[in-house]
Amino acid sequence: MANGLTIKRRKGNTQFVDYGDTVEASHYVEEGKYLVFDESFFEKVGQNLIYSHAHKTRISLYEKEELVDLLRRAGFKVLGTLRTLSFEELNEIRDDRVTFIGIKE
């Protein structure tokens, strides 16, 4: 990462992220309740990008209420929800990731 700066560019379902020494190109498609990411990584060598590696990730999509129900069935009491990584107040319209706060009953 050059000087802590990450540059992102998005074109449709494809995103390019420049981490300084490495560039990530990722493409995603929705398949029912899943998002499937195809990610390729390239090393910067001068003006060229040299292929490094790739991987595919499949993410399950859940509604908040589905996860609350799963947590309750597992014996947890849900005390609250926050934005993932920032731990700020959750905005259910804007935020697509959530952190649950709970205790085991």
C-alpha positions in Angstrom: 0.0 0.0 0.0 1.6 3.2 -1.1 1.5 5.9 1.6 -1.6 4.1 3.1 -3.6 5.1 0.1 -6.0 2.6 -1.6 -7.4 3.7 -4.9 -10.7 2.1 -6.0 -12.5 2.2 -9.3 -15.7 0.4 -10.0 -17.2 -0.4 -13.4 -20.4 -2.4 -13.2 -19.8 -5.5 -11.2 -16.0 -5.2 -11.6 -13.8 -3.3 -9.1 -10.2 -2.4 -9.4 -8.2 -1.6 -6.2 -4.7 -0.2 -6.4 -2.8 -1.1 -3.1 0.5 0.4 -4.3 2.6 -2.6 -5.2 -0.4 -4.8 -6.0 -3.6 -4.3 -8.0 -6.7 -6.4 -7.4 -9.3 -6.9 -10.1 -12.5 -8.5 -8.7 -15.8 -9.3 -10.4 -18.9 -10.5 -8.7 -22.2 -12.0 -9.7 -25.3 -12.7 -7.6 -26.5 -16.3 -7.6 -29.6 -16.5 -5.6 -28.7 -16.0 -1.9 -25.0 -15.9 -2.8 -22.4 -13.5 -4.1 -19.6 -15.1 -6.1 -16.3 -13.1 -6.3 -13.6 -13.9 -8.9 -10.5 -12.0 -7.7 -7.2 -11.7 -9.6 -4.1 -10.1 -8.2 -1.3 -8.5 -10.2 2.1 -7.2 -9.0 3.3 -3.9 -10.4 6.7 -4.0 -12.2 7.5 -0.6 -13.7 4.6 0.2 -16.0 3.5 -3.4 -16.3 1.1 -5.6 -14.3 2.3 -9.2 -13.8 -0.3 -11.8 -12.9 0.3 -13.1 -9.3 -2.6 -15.3 -8.3 -6.4 -15.6 -8.2 -9.2 -17.0 -6.1 -12.9 -17.4 -6.0 -15.0 -16.6 -2.9 -18.7 -17.5 -2.4 -20.5 -15.4 0.2 -23.9 -16.4 1.7 -26.4 -13.5 1.9 -28.7 -13.3 4.9 -31.3 -10.8 6.0 -30.7 -9.3 9.5 -33.7 -11.1 10.9 -32.5 -14.5 9.7 -29.2 -14.0 11.5 -31.0 -12.8 14.7 -33.2 -16.0 14.6 -30.1 -18.2 14.1 -28.4 -16.5 17.1 -31.4 -16.9 19.3 -31.8 -20.6 18.3 -28.1 -21.0 19.3 -28.8 -19.6 22.7 -27.8 -16.0 22.4 -29.7 -12.9 23.4 -29.0 -10.1 20.8 -28.3 -6.8 22.6 -27.7 -4.7 19.5 -26.3 -4.3 16.1 -23.5 -2.0 14.8 -21.7 -1.3 11.5 -19.0 -3.8 10.9 -15.4 -2.5 11.3 -16.4 1.0 12.5 -18.8 0.0 15.3 -21.0 3.0 14.6 -24.7 3.0 14.6 -26.1 0.6 11.9 -27.9 2.2 9.0 -30.0 -0.7 7.6 -30.6 1.0 4.3 -26.9 1.9 3.6 -24.9 -0.8 5.4 -24.6 -4.2 4.0 -22.5 -5.7 6.8 -23.5 -5.9 10.4 -21.9 -6.8 13.8 -24.2 -8.4 16.4 -23.7 -7.7 20.1 -25.0 -10.4 22.3 -24.6 -12.7 25.3 -25.0 -16.4 25.7 -28.1 -17.1 27.8 
